[in-house]
Amino acid sequence: MLLKNGEIKYVIEKCKTDFSTNDKPLRSIGTVQDITERVLSEKALRESEALLKGAESLAKVGHYYYVIEKDQFHWSDEMFRILGVMPNELQPSYGAFFEFIYEDDKDGLNKAFEKSLREKDVLQIEHRLILRNGEIRYVNHKIRTEFNSKGLPIISMGGHYGYYPIKSRHSLN
């Protein structure tokens, strides 16, 4: 809706019209709700998300979070790319992530994560990823877990950054 002063308002209109027996309108009852603030907030959020995606891509930083009680994972687009797959090519999960961890690093990463949970501390570790094409990447991996008032973990957030590739698994021999 364009106001006289040039301002644009976003509205939702709902209307019900009663008609006579010969289909002439008798009366209309309706509401108009101003949703301008919501529309502008959603637009700002989309712009902010686009800037974050661009910054992550430029910096080669990927993030994820894991809602523990719901067993729900979310990976940023750049997280997928760091793992060598296209965004949404696979369903984010602990198992899917661990498929990319270099075999010799899996046990150490698991133990470090368990220790960070016990000590309620931030985990920062370097480990290797092995991509589907055989490329090996070293990454810095940082994880922070939030706990509820009972001391139980509720959400883990983390990311990979500062990765650099090794040409192939044969170059390690």
C-alpha positions in Angstrom: 0.0 0.0 0.0 1.4 3.4 -1.0 0.7 6.2 1.4 0.3 9.8 0.5 3.7 10.7 1.9 5.3 8.1 -0.4 5.9 5.5 2.3 5.1 1.9 1.5 3.2 -0.2 3.9 2.8 -4.0 3.6 -0.6 -5.3 4.7 -2.8 -8.4 4.9 -6.4 -7.8 4.1 -9.2 -10.2 5.0 -12.7 -9.5 3.9 -16.1 -11.2 3.9 -19.0 -9.8 1.9 -22.6 -10.7 2.4 -24.8 -10.8 -0.6 -28.5 -10.5 -1.1 -30.6 -13.2 -2.7 -30.1 -11.5 -6.1 -26.3 -11.5 -5.6 -26.0 -7.8 -4.8 -23.4 -6.9 -2.1 -25.1 -6.0 1.2 -22.2 -5.4 3.5 -18.5 -6.2 3.8 -16.6 -6.8 7.0 -12.9 -7.0 7.1 -9.6 -6.3 8.7 -6.4 -4.8 7.5 -3.2 -5.8 9.4 0.0 -3.8 9.0 2.9 -6.3 8.5 5.5 -3.8 7.3 7.8 -4.5 10.2 7.7 -8.2 9.6 8.3 -7.9 5.9 11.2 -5.5 6.4 12.7 -7.8 9.1 12.5 -10.8 6.8 14.2 -8.9 4.0 17.0 -7.8 6.3 17.4 -11.3 7.5 17.7 -12.6 3.9 20.3 -9.9 3.1 22.3 -10.8 6.3 22.2 -14.5 5.4 23.5 -13.7 1.9 26.3 -11.6 3.3 27.2 -14.4 5.7 27.3 -17.0 2.9 29.5 -14.7 0.8 31.9 -14.1 3.7 32.1 -17.8 4.5 32.8 -18.6 0.9 35.5 -16.0 0.6 37.2 -16.9 3.9 36.7 -20.7 3.3 34.9 -21.0 6.7 32.1 -23.5 7.2 29.9 -23.8 10.2 27.4 -26.2 11.6 25.2 -26.7 14.6 23.7 -29.8 16.2 20.5 -29.6 18.3 21.2 -32.6 20.5 17.7 -33.4 21.9 16.2 -33.3 18.4 19.2 -35.0 16.7 19.1 -32.2 14.1 22.1 -31.1 12.2 22.5 -28.0 10.0 25.5 -27.3 7.8 26.2 -24.0 6.1 26.7 -24.2 2.3 30.5 -23.6 2.8 30.6 -26.6 5.2 29.3 -28.8 2.4 31.9 -27.3 0.0 34.8 -27.9 2.5 33.7 -31.5 2.6 33.8 -31.6 -1.2 30.1 -31.9 -1.9 27.4 -29.6 -3.1 25.1 -28.0 -0.6 22.3 -30.4 0.3 23.9 -33.3 -1.7 23.7 -35.3 1.5 21.7 -35.2 4.7 23.8 -33.6 7.5 24.4 -35.9 10.4 27.1 -37.1 12.7 27.6 -40.2 10.6 27.7 -38.3 7.4 30.3 -35.9 8.8 32.4 -38.8 10.2 32.6 -40.4 6.7 34.9 -37.5 5.7 37.2 -37.8 8.8 40.5 -39.4 7.9 40.5 -42.8 9.4 43.6 -42.3 11.6 42.1 -39.1 13.1 38.6 -40.4 14.0 39.5 -41.8 17.5 41.4 -38.7 18.5 38.6 -36.4 17.4 36.0 -38.5 19.3 38.1 -38.5 22.5 38.8 -34.8 22.2 35.1 -34.1 21.8 34.1 -36.3 24.7 36.7 -34.5 26.9 35.3 -31.1 25.8 31.8 -32.3 26.9 33.1 -33.6 30.3 35.0 -30.4 31.0 32.4 -28.1 29.4 35.2 -26.5 27.4 35.7 -25.4 23.8 37.3 -27.9 21.5 39.9 -26.7 19.1 41.7 -29.4 17.0 43.4 -29.9 13.7 42.5 -33.0 11.8 42.3 -34.4 8.3 39.3 -34.8 6.0 39.3 -37.2 3.1 37.0 -36.2 0.3 35.2 -38.5 -2.1 37.7 -37.8 -4.8 40.6 -38.9 -2.6 41.8 -35.4 -1.8 43.0 -34.9 1.8 42.5 -31.6 3.6 43.9 -30.5 6.9 41.3 -28.3 8.8 41.1 -26.4 12.0 38.0 -27.5 13.8 36.4 -25.6 16.6 33.4 -26.8 18.6 31.5 -25.1 21.5 28.7 -26.9 23.3 26.0 -25.2 25.3 24.5 -26.9 28.4 21.2 -26.5 30.1 20.8 -25.7 33.8 21.1 -29.4 34.7 24.5 -29.6 33.0 23.3 -31.6 30.0 24.5 -30.7 26.5 21.8 -29.1 24.3 23.5 -27.7 21.3 26.9 -28.0 19.7 28.1 -25.4 17.3 31.3 -25.6 15.3 33.2 -24.9 12.2 36.0 -25.7 9.9 38.4 -23.0 8.9 41.9 -22.5 7.5 41.9 -25.7 5.5 44.6 -26.6 3.1 44.8 -29.6 0.7 47.3 -32.3 0.3 47.2 -33.6 -3.3 46.1 -37.2 -2.5 46.4 -39.9 0.0 49.4 -41.2 -2.0 51.4 -38.1 -1.1 51.3 -39.1 2.6 53.4 -42.2 1.8 
